[in-house]
Amino acid sequence: MSSPLAIAAVTAVLRDLLNNGLIDHNITGSLGSNVDVTAVPPDTIAVDVANGRTQLNLFMHQVTPNTGWRNEGLPSRDGRGTRLTNPPLALDLHYLLTAYGAAELHGEILLGYAMHLLHEAPVLDRQAIRTALSGGTVPGAILPPAFQALSAADLADQVEQIKITPMTMSTEEMSKLWSALQAHYRPTAAYHVSVVLIEAQRATRSALPVLTRGQVDPASGRERGVMAGASLIPPYPMLTAIEPPNQQLAARLGDTFTLRGHNLEGTGVVARFEHPRLANPIDISVGTNANGEALSIALPNNAAAQLAWPPGAWNVTLLLQRPGETEVRSTNTLPLLLAPRIDIASSTAVRDAASGEVTLTLVFTPQVRPGQKVSLNGGGREASPDNFIAQTGSLAFPFPELASGAQWLRLRVDGADSLLVNRAVTPPQFDTTQRMSIPA
């Protein structure tokens, strides 16, 4: 693949192609004057009688994504952000080829030869690219610094070759384009050059090669391959739902929740929990599960868990070895909200006598991490905590206005709310342990 220098390299190769072709056809002798081949914006070219000269200009006026290559190598990262591939930046370049003549018919002659040269070279071959970017027979030291850098573009080594295709632009399109350029129009041909592939050179992670395509038939010795069955239930382990206890919207440390799915029976069962704030997942060993449709997982609630399990959104995956198989399989991933638990007895509320502002110092478990989005809803009003730079289980929330008396509190961390409603009773009721007395 090419480097980010590839766009400039294409322009340099095209200019070299045109320049060499005009020299080979002795255009200078045919016109009786020198011909310059440039790659500058049209508005910088002098067209007045005194300063005008015979000139062929190649101007790249637009860059567009290549529709055929833009999805190659995607997705480039997995769920944890690890780079899997280096997808190329696939670009198409759009050029204007303009001929300027210092005398009558010079522009037409020059444009005719230039279009003929591009017609005869619809594809830039790799050797021509290497020769053009290396300076050919010219010593590289005397070339401009920008041109010397183009030798590192690796344009000749990209998978796709560079193709040159003439384009048809209507009078309206050409008029709008030259009006935007704020330049005087001269005989012009439009070209589409495709495709330039720019790719990063970074380390990636790839899957191991396939060893077998299914189990081997002992009679025939052939691999079973892909099997089709008349069933809507997949033949591999799959999770369909996560059910916190008592139909709650989230689980808390110490709760036992249920994983439901298909083909969940097996040995060496491990529930894997991943959180965006943790570098490594947390595994809970389950052992053997005989129920293929459900599995219960108990979350820890000790001092170590309150430090290691931040509240918020978690991803849950099940790993197991099914009966009769030797490899460990993993299920799909489902989200689980881990709700914080407020300790009202250890929390305090203080009202400022002058301003009337109430500061709630809230104690809760598990501890939150720096960068997590935390807010507290008290009496229908929401407040954000003071900035915290360390992991903590206590935060101060200032409320400019908060009525005195008993107020319901609800702590939210990364979208996971503390459980204000007790769903273990019928009908559900507000949990009285989540109410705090606010001083007058």
FENURHU-V87767 format. One record per residue. N is the residue number from 1. RES is the residue in one letter. SS is DSSP state (~ for helix, > for strand, _ for the rest). PSI is psi in whole degrees, 0 to 359 (NA if undefined). D_CENTER is the distance of its C-alpha to the mean C-alpha in whole Angstrom. Layout:
BEGIN
n=N res=RES ss=SS psi=PSI d_center=D_CENTER
n=N res=RES ss=SS psi=PSI d_center=D_CENTER
END
This chain:
BEGIN
n=1 res=M ss=_ psi=161 d_center=20
n=2 res=S ss=> psi=166 d_center=20
n=3 res=S ss=_ psi=174 d_center=20
n=4 res=P ss=_ psi=349 d_center=19
n=5 res=L ss=_ psi=357 d_center=23
n=6 res=A ss=~ psi=325 d_center=23
n=7 res=I ss=~ psi=310 d_center=23
n=8 res=A ss=~ psi=327 d_center=26
n=9 res=A ss=~ psi=321 d_center=27
n=10 res=V ss=~ psi=314 d_center=27
n=11 res=T ss=~ psi=318 d_center=30
n=12 res=A ss=~ psi=320 d_center=32
n=13 res=V ss=~ psi=318 d_center=32
n=14 res=L ss=~ psi=318 d_center=33
n=15 res=R ss=~ psi=321 d_center=36
n=16 res=D ss=~ psi=321 d_center=37
n=17 res=L ss=~ psi=315 d_center=38
n=18 res=L ss=~ psi=318 d_center=39
n=19 res=N ss=~ psi=314 d_center=41
n=20 res=N ss=~ psi=322 d_center=43
n=21 res=G ss=~ psi=320 d_center=44
n=22 res=L ss=~ psi=324 d_center=46
n=23 res=I ss=~ psi=317 d_center=48
n=24 res=D ss=~ psi=327 d_center=48
n=25 res=H ss=_ psi=5 d_center=50
n=26 res=N ss=_ psi=51 d_center=52
n=27 res=I ss=~ psi=328 d_center=51
n=28 res=T ss=~ psi=318 d_center=52
n=29 res=G ss=~ psi=324 d_center=55
n=30 res=S ss=~ psi=325 d_center=55
n=31 res=L ss=~ psi=340 d_center=54
n=32 res=G ss=_ psi=18 d_center=56
n=33 res=S ss=_ psi=161 d_center=54
n=34 res=N ss=_ psi=150 d_center=51
n=35 res=V ss=_ psi=128 d_center=47
n=36 res=D ss=> psi=136 d_center=44
n=37 res=V ss=> psi=117 d_center=41
n=38 res=T ss=> psi=170 d_center=38
n=39 res=A ss=_ psi=67 d_center=34
n=40 res=V ss=_ psi=163 d_center=35
n=41 res=P ss=_ psi=140 d_center=34
n=42 res=P ss=~ psi=330 d_center=37
n=43 res=D ss=~ psi=350 d_center=38
n=44 res=T ss=~ psi=359 d_center=39
n=45 res=I ss=_ psi=128 d_center=41
n=46 res=A ss=_ psi=132 d_center=45
n=47 res=V ss=_ psi=6 d_center=47
n=48 res=D ss=_ psi=166 d_center=50
n=49 res=V ss=_ psi=322 d_center=53
n=50 res=A ss=_ psi=321 d_center=54
n=51 res=N ss=_ psi=353 d_center=50
n=52 res=G ss=_ psi=148 d_center=49
n=53 res=R ss=_ psi=165 d_center=49
n=54 res=T ss=_ psi=120 d_center=48
n=55 res=Q ss=> psi=143 d_center=44
n=56 res=L ss=> psi=123 d_center=41
n=57 res=N ss=> psi=134 d_center=38
n=58 res=L ss=> psi=118 d_center=35
n=59 res=F ss=> psi=122 d_center=32
n=60 res=M ss=> psi=112 d_center=28
n=61 res=H ss=> psi=349 d_center=28
n=62 res=Q ss=> psi=146 d_center=24
n=63 res=V ss=> psi=127 d_center=21
n=64 res=T ss=> psi=152 d_center=19
n=65 res=P ss=> psi=143 d_center=16
n=66 res=N ss=_ psi=120 d_center=18
n=67 res=T ss=_ psi=333 d_center=18
n=68 res=G ss=_ psi=333 d_center=19
n=69 res=W ss=_ psi=351 d_center=16
n=70 res=R ss=_ psi=337 d_center=13
n=71 res=N ss=_ psi=7 d_center=12
n=72 res=E ss=_ psi=134 d_center=13
n=73 res=G ss=_ psi=8 d_center=12
n=74 res=L ss=_ psi=147 d_center=9
n=75 res=P ss=_ psi=147 d_center=8
n=76 res=S ss=_ psi=348 d_center=7
n=77 res=R ss=> psi=152 d_center=7
n=78 res=D ss=_ psi=187 d_center=10
n=79 res=G ss=_ psi=339 d_center=11
n=80 res=R ss=_ psi=4 d_center=12
n=81 res=G ss=_ psi=5 d_center=9
n=82 res=T ss=_ psi=134 d_center=11
n=83 res=R ss=> psi=126 d_center=10
n=84 res=L ss=_ psi=319 d_center=11
n=85 res=T ss=_ psi=167 d_center=11
n=86 res=N ss=_ psi=84 d_center=11
n=87 res=P ss=_ psi=136 d_center=10
n=88 res=P ss=_ psi=147 d_center=13
n=89 res=L ss=> psi=104 d_center=13
n=90 res=A ss=> psi=121 d_center=16
n=91 res=L ss=> psi=145 d_center=18
n=92 res=D ss=> psi=137 d_center=21
n=93 res=L ss=> psi=139 d_center=24
n=94 res=H ss=> psi=125 d_center=27
n=95 res=Y ss=> psi=153 d_center=30
n=96 res=L ss=> psi=125 d_center=33
n=97 res=L ss=> psi=111 d_center=36
n=98 res=T ss=> psi=136 d_center=39
n=99 res=A ss=> psi=130 d_center=43
n=100 res=Y ss=> psi=134 d_center=45
n=101 res=G ss=_ psi=133 d_center=49
n=102 res=A ss=_ psi=346 d_center=51
n=103 res=A ss=_ psi=172 d_center=54
n=104 res=E ss=_ psi=134 d_center=55
n=105 res=L ss=_ psi=356 d_center=53
n=106 res=H ss=~ psi=317 d_center=51
n=107 res=G ss=~ psi=317 d_center=48
n=108 res=E ss=~ psi=318 d_center=48
n=109 res=I ss=~ psi=316 d_center=49
n=110 res=L ss=~ psi=317 d_center=46
n=111 res=L ss=~ psi=322 d_center=44
n=112 res=G ss=~ psi=314 d_center=46
n=113 res=Y ss=~ psi=320 d_center=45
n=114 res=A ss=~ psi=316 d_center=42
n=115 res=M ss=~ psi=325 d_center=41
n=116 res=H ss=~ psi=320 d_center=43
n=117 res=L ss=~ psi=318 d_center=41
n=118 res=L ss=~ psi=330 d_center=38
n=119 res=H ss=~ psi=325 d_center=39
n=120 res=E ss=~ psi=346 d_center=41
n=121 res=A ss=_ psi=69 d_center=37
n=122 res=P ss=_ psi=344 d_center=35
n=123 res=V ss=> psi=132 d_center=33
n=124 res=L ss=> psi=109 d_center=32
n=125 res=D ss=_ psi=158 d_center=33
n=126 res=R ss=~ psi=323 d_center=32
n=127 res=Q ss=~ psi=322 d_center=35
n=128 res=A ss=~ psi=323 d_center=36
n=129 res=I ss=~ psi=314 d_center=32
n=130 res=R ss=~ psi=318 d_center=33
n=131 res=T ss=~ psi=317 d_center=37
n=132 res=A ss=~ psi=319 d_center=35
n=133 res=L ss=~ psi=341 d_center=33
n=134 res=S ss=_ psi=355 d_center=35
n=135 res=G ss=_ psi=359 d_center=38
n=136 res=G ss=_ psi=235 d_center=40
n=137 res=T ss=_ psi=358 d_center=44
n=138 res=V ss=_ psi=131 d_center=43
n=139 res=P ss=_ psi=134 d_center=43
n=140 res=G ss=~ psi=334 d_center=39
n=141 res=A ss=~ psi=334 d_center=41
n=142 res=I ss=~ psi=356 d_center=42
n=143 res=L ss=_ psi=155 d_center=39
n=144 res=P ss=_ psi=151 d_center=37
n=145 res=P ss=~ psi=321 d_center=34
n=146 res=A ss=~ psi=323 d_center=31
n=147 res=F ss=~ psi=326 d_center=33
n=148 res=Q ss=~ psi=326 d_center=33
n=149 res=A ss=~ psi=336 d_center=29
n=150 res=L ss=~ psi=343 d_center=29
n=151 res=S ss=~ psi=342 d_center=30
n=152 res=A ss=~ psi=11 d_center=27
n=153 res=A ss=_ psi=338 d_center=25
n=154 res=D ss=_ psi=30 d_center=25
n=155 res=L ss=~ psi=325 d_center=25
n=156 res=A ss=~ psi=345 d_center=28
n=157 res=D ss=~ psi=359 d_center=26
n=158 res=Q ss=_ psi=157 d_center=23
n=159 res=V ss=_ psi=313 d_center=23
n=160 res=E ss=_ psi=139 d_center=24
n=161 res=Q ss=_ psi=159 d_center=27
n=162 res=I ss=> psi=122 d_center=27
n=163 res=K ss=> psi=140 d_center=29
n=164 res=I ss=> psi=122 d_center=31
n=165 res=T ss=> psi=127 d_center=32
n=166 res=P ss=> psi=145 d_center=34
n=167 res=M ss=> psi=152 d_center=33
n=168 res=T ss=_ psi=120 d_center=35
n=169 res=M ss=_ psi=133 d_center=35
n=170 res=S ss=_ psi=166 d_center=37
n=171 res=T ss=~ psi=323 d_center=40
n=172 res=E ss=~ psi=315 d_center=38
n=173 res=E ss=~ psi=316 d_center=34
n=174 res=M ss=~ psi=322 d_center=36
n=175 res=S ss=~ psi=316 d_center=38
n=176 res=K ss=~ psi=321 d_center=35
n=177 res=L ss=~ psi=314 d_center=33
n=178 res=W ss=~ psi=330 d_center=36
n=179 res=S ss=~ psi=320 d_center=37
n=180 res=A ss=~ psi=327 d_center=34
n=181 res=L ss=~ psi=344 d_center=34
n=182 res=Q ss=_ psi=48 d_center=38
n=183 res=A ss=_ psi=159 d_center=40
n=184 res=H ss=_ psi=132 d_center=43
n=185 res=Y ss=_ psi=141 d_center=42
n=186 res=R ss=_ psi=164 d_center=43
n=187 res=P ss=_ psi=125 d_center=43
n=188 res=T ss=> psi=142 d_center=39
n=189 res=A ss=> psi=140 d_center=37
n=190 res=A ss=> psi=143 d_center=34
n=191 res=Y ss=> psi=148 d_center=32
n=192 res=H ss=> psi=122 d_center=28
n=193 res=V ss=> psi=124 d_center=27
n=194 res=S ss=> psi=143 d_center=24
n=195 res=V ss=> psi=147 d_center=22
n=196 res=V ss=> psi=124 d_center=21
n=197 res=L ss=> psi=109 d_center=18
n=198 res=I ss=> psi=124 d_center=16
n=199 res=E ss=_ psi=139 d_center=15
n=200 res=A ss=_ psi=148 d_center=14
n=201 res=Q ss=_ psi=81 d_center=16
n=202 res=R ss=_ psi=155 d_center=15
n=203 res=A ss=_ psi=138 d_center=16
n=204 res=T ss=_ psi=168 d_center=15
n=205 res=R ss=_ psi=129 d_center=16
n=206 res=S ss=_ psi=158 d_center=17
n=207 res=A ss=_ psi=157 d_center=20
n=208 res=L ss=_ psi=155 d_center=24
n=209 res=P ss=_ psi=157 d_center=26
n=210 res=V ss=_ psi=126 d_center=27
n=211 res=L ss=_ psi=315 d_center=31
n=212 res=T ss=_ psi=157 d_center=33
n=213 res=R ss=_ psi=72 d_center=32
n=214 res=G ss=_ psi=179 d_center=34
n=215 res=Q ss=_ psi=155 d_center=37
n=216 res=V ss=> psi=130 d_center=40
n=217 res=D ss=_ psi=119 d_center=43
n=218 res=P ss=_ psi=334 d_center=46
n=219 res=A ss=_ psi=310 d_center=48
n=220 res=S ss=_ psi=339 d_center=46
n=221 res=G ss=_ psi=10 d_center=44
n=222 res=R ss=_ psi=152 d_center=41
n=223 res=E ss=> psi=144 d_center=38
n=224 res=R ss=_ psi=324 d_center=37
n=225 res=G ss=_ psi=200 d_center=34
n=226 res=V ss=_ psi=131 d_center=32
n=227 res=M ss=_ psi=139 d_center=34
n=228 res=A ss=_ psi=136 d_center=35
n=229 res=G ss=_ psi=149 d_center=36
n=230 res=A ss=_ psi=72 d_center=37
n=231 res=S ss=_ psi=145 d_center=36
n=232 res=L ss=_ psi=351 d_center=33
n=233 res=I ss=_ psi=125 d_center=32
n=234 res=P ss=_ psi=150 d_center=30
n=235 res=P ss=_ psi=359 d_center=32
n=236 res=Y ss=_ psi=164 d_center=29
n=237 res=P ss=_ psi=136 d_center=29
n=238 res=M ss=> psi=135 d_center=27
n=239 res=L ss=> psi=138 d_center=26
n=240 res=T ss=> psi=335 d_center=27
n=241 res=A ss=> psi=153 d_center=28
n=242 res=I ss=> psi=125 d_center=28
n=243 res=E ss=> psi=104 d_center=31
n=244 res=P ss=_ psi=162 d_center=32
n=245 res=P ss=~ psi=151 d_center=36
n=246 res=N ss=~ psi=32 d_center=38
n=247 res=Q ss=~ psi=30 d_center=35
n=248 res=Q ss=_ psi=159 d_center=34
n=249 res=L ss=_ psi=342 d_center=30
n=250 res=A ss=_ psi=162 d_center=29
n=251 res=A ss=> psi=160 d_center=31
n=252 res=R ss=_ psi=161 d_center=32
n=253 res=L ss=_ psi=134 d_center=33
n=254 res=G ss=_ psi=346 d_center=36
n=255 res=D ss=_ psi=157 d_center=35
n=256 res=T ss=> psi=118 d_center=36
n=257 res=F ss=> psi=168 d_center=33
n=258 res=T ss=> psi=132 d_center=33
n=259 res=L ss=> psi=128 d_center=30
n=260 res=R ss=> psi=148 d_center=31
n=261 res=G ss=> psi=210 d_center=30
n=262 res=H ss=> psi=143 d_center=32
n=263 res=N ss=_ psi=46 d_center=33
n=264 res=L ss=_ psi=1 d_center=33
n=265 res=E ss=_ psi=146 d_center=36
n=266 res=G ss=> psi=184 d_center=36
n=267 res=T ss=> psi=164 d_center=37
n=268 res=G ss=> psi=36 d_center=35
n=269 res=V ss=> psi=132 d_center=33
n=270 res=V ss=> psi=130 d_center=30
n=271 res=A ss=> psi=122 d_center=28
n=272 res=R ss=> psi=128 d_center=25
n=273 res=F ss=> psi=127 d_center=23
n=274 res=E ss=> psi=139 d_center=20
n=275 res=H ss=_ psi=140 d_center=19
n=276 res=P ss=_ psi=341 d_center=16
n=277 res=R ss=_ psi=356 d_center=19
n=278 res=L ss=_ psi=138 d_center=20
n=279 res=A ss=_ psi=328 d_center=19
n=280 res=N ss=_ psi=148 d_center=21
n=281 res=P ss=_ psi=164 d_center=22
n=282 res=I ss=> psi=126 d_center=26
n=283 res=D ss=> psi=138 d_center=28
n=284 res=I ss=> psi=118 d_center=31
n=285 res=S ss=> psi=130 d_center=33
n=286 res=V ss=> psi=329 d_center=35
n=287 res=G ss=> psi=238 d_center=37
n=288 res=T ss=> psi=137 d_center=38
n=289 res=N ss=> psi=124 d_center=38
n=290 res=A ss=_ psi=350 d_center=40
n=291 res=N ss=_ psi=116 d_center=39
n=292 res=G ss=_ psi=352 d_center=36
n=293 res=E ss=_ psi=343 d_center=35
n=294 res=A ss=> psi=158 d_center=35
n=295 res=L ss=> psi=134 d_center=34
n=296 res=S ss=> psi=137 d_center=35
n=297 res=I ss=> psi=129 d_center=33
n=298 res=A ss=> psi=125 d_center=35
n=299 res=L ss=_ psi=141 d_center=33
n=300 res=P ss=_ psi=159 d_center=35
n=301 res=N ss=_ psi=44 d_center=36
n=302 res=N ss=_ psi=182 d_center=38
n=303 res=A ss=~ psi=322 d_center=37
n=304 res=A ss=~ psi=320 d_center=35
n=305 res=A ss=~ psi=323 d_center=33
n=306 res=Q ss=~ psi=339 d_center=33
n=307 res=L ss=~ psi=326 d_center=31
n=308 res=A ss=~ psi=340 d_center=29
n=309 res=W ss=_ psi=93 d_center=27
n=310 res=P ss=_ psi=145 d_center=26
n=311 res=P ss=_ psi=165 d_center=26
n=312 res=G ss=> psi=205 d_center=23
n=313 res=A ss=> psi=128 d_center=20
n=314 res=W ss=> psi=155 d_center=21
n=315 res=N ss=> psi=130 d_center=19
n=316 res=V ss=> psi=130 d_center=22
n=317 res=T ss=> psi=146 d_center=23
n=318 res=L ss=> psi=132 d_center=26
n=319 res=L ss=> psi=133 d_center=27
n=320 res=L ss=> psi=162 d_center=31
n=321 res=Q ss=> psi=116 d_center=33
n=322 res=R ss=_ psi=158 d_center=35
n=323 res=P ss=_ psi=133 d_center=39
n=324 res=G ss=_ psi=0 d_center=40
n=325 res=E ss=_ psi=158 d_center=36
n=326 res=T ss=_ psi=341 d_center=36
n=327 res=E ss=_ psi=156 d_center=32
n=328 res=V ss=_ psi=128 d_center=30
n=329 res=R ss=> psi=153 d_center=28
n=330 res=S ss=> psi=144 d_center=25
n=331 res=T ss=_ psi=180 d_center=24
n=332 res=N ss=_ psi=172 d_center=21
n=333 res=T ss=_ psi=136 d_center=20
n=334 res=L ss=> psi=150 d_center=21
n=335 res=P ss=> psi=148 d_center=21
n=336 res=L ss=> psi=128 d_center=24
n=337 res=L ss=> psi=128 d_center=25
n=338 res=L ss=> psi=111 d_center=27
n=339 res=A ss=_ psi=144 d_center=29
n=340 res=P ss=_ psi=159 d_center=31
n=341 res=R ss=> psi=122 d_center=35
n=342 res=I ss=> psi=134 d_center=37
n=343 res=D ss=_ psi=89 d_center=40
n=344 res=I ss=~ psi=322 d_center=42
n=345 res=A ss=~ psi=327 d_center=45
n=346 res=S ss=~ psi=353 d_center=44
n=347 res=S ss=_ psi=157 d_center=42
n=348 res=T ss=> psi=155 d_center=44
n=349 res=A ss=> psi=129 d_center=44
n=350 res=V ss=> psi=132 d_center=46
n=351 res=R ss=> psi=134 d_center=47
n=352 res=D ss=_ psi=124 d_center=48
n=353 res=A ss=_ psi=329 d_center=51
n=354 res=A ss=_ psi=311 d_center=51
n=355 res=S ss=_ psi=341 d_center=47
n=356 res=G ss=_ psi=3 d_center=47
n=357 res=E ss=_ psi=139 d_center=44
n=358 res=V ss=> psi=130 d_center=43
n=359 res=T ss=> psi=116 d_center=41
n=360 res=L ss=> psi=118 d_center=40
n=361 res=T ss=> psi=104 d_center=39
n=362 res=L ss=> psi=133 d_center=37
n=363 res=V ss=> psi=135 d_center=38
n=364 res=F ss=> psi=165 d_center=35
n=365 res=T ss=> psi=152 d_center=34
n=366 res=P ss=> psi=176 d_center=31
n=367 res=Q ss=> psi=148 d_center=30
n=368 res=V ss=> psi=159 d_center=27
n=369 res=R ss=_ psi=153 d_center=25
n=370 res=P ss=_ psi=137 d_center=24
n=371 res=G ss=_ psi=344 d_center=21
n=372 res=Q ss=_ psi=146 d_center=22
n=373 res=K ss=_ psi=114 d_center=22
n=374 res=V ss=> psi=138 d_center=26
n=375 res=S ss=> psi=157 d_center=29
n=376 res=L ss=> psi=128 d_center=32
n=377 res=N ss=> psi=119 d_center=34
n=378 res=G ss=> psi=120 d_center=38
n=379 res=G ss=_ psi=30 d_center=40
n=380 res=G ss=_ psi=358 d_center=38
n=381 res=R ss=> psi=145 d_center=36
n=382 res=E ss=> psi=140 d_center=33
n=383 res=A ss=> psi=150 d_center=33
n=384 res=S ss=> psi=150 d_center=30
n=385 res=P ss=> psi=166 d_center=31
n=386 res=D ss=_ psi=153 d_center=32
n=387 res=N ss=_ psi=137 d_center=29
n=388 res=F ss=_ psi=140 d_center=29
n=389 res=I ss=_ psi=3 d_center=28
n=390 res=A ss=_ psi=158 d_center=29
n=391 res=Q ss=_ psi=134 d_center=29
n=392 res=T ss=> psi=157 d_center=32
n=393 res=G ss=> psi=17 d_center=33
n=394 res=S ss=> psi=129 d_center=35
n=395 res=L ss=> psi=150 d_center=34
n=396 res=A ss=> psi=130 d_center=36
n=397 res=F ss=> psi=114 d_center=35
n=398 res=P ss=> psi=129 d_center=37
n=399 res=F ss=> psi=110 d_center=39
n=400 res=P ss=_ psi=325 d_center=41
n=401 res=E ss=_ psi=123 d_center=42
n=402 res=L ss=_ psi=123 d_center=43
n=403 res=A ss=_ psi=152 d_center=46
n=404 res=S ss=_ psi=165 d_center=48
n=405 res=G ss=> psi=188 d_center=49
n=406 res=A ss=> psi=127 d_center=47
n=407 res=Q ss=> psi=140 d_center=44
n=408 res=W ss=> psi=139 d_center=41
n=409 res=L ss=> psi=142 d_center=38
n=410 res=R ss=> psi=116 d_center=34
n=411 res=L ss=> psi=132 d_center=32
n=412 res=R ss=> psi=128 d_center=28
n=413 res=V ss=> psi=115 d_center=25
n=414 res=D ss=_ psi=41 d_center=22
n=415 res=G ss=_ psi=355 d_center=23
n=416 res=A ss=> psi=117 d_center=25
n=417 res=D ss=> psi=145 d_center=29
n=418 res=S ss=_ psi=151 d_center=32
n=419 res=L ss=_ psi=101 d_center=34
n=420 res=L ss=_ psi=334 d_center=37
n=421 res=V ss=> psi=132 d_center=38
n=422 res=N ss=> psi=106 d_center=40
n=423 res=R ss=_ psi=4 d_center=40
n=424 res=A ss=_ psi=346 d_center=42
n=425 res=V ss=_ psi=161 d_center=45
n=426 res=T ss=_ psi=124 d_center=46
n=427 res=P ss=_ psi=167 d_center=46
n=428 res=P ss=_ psi=147 d_center=43
n=429 res=Q ss=> psi=158 d_center=44
n=430 res=F ss=> psi=140 d_center=42
n=431 res=D ss=_ psi=113 d_center=42
n=432 res=T ss=~ psi=343 d_center=45
n=433 res=T ss=~ psi=354 d_center=44
n=434 res=Q ss=~ psi=22 d_center=41
n=435 res=R ss=> psi=139 d_center=43
n=436 res=M ss=> psi=145 d_center=44
n=437 res=S ss=> psi=122 d_center=47
n=438 res=I ss=> psi=127 d_center=47
n=439 res=P ss=_ psi=155 d_center=50
n=440 res=A ss=_ psi=NA d_center=51
END
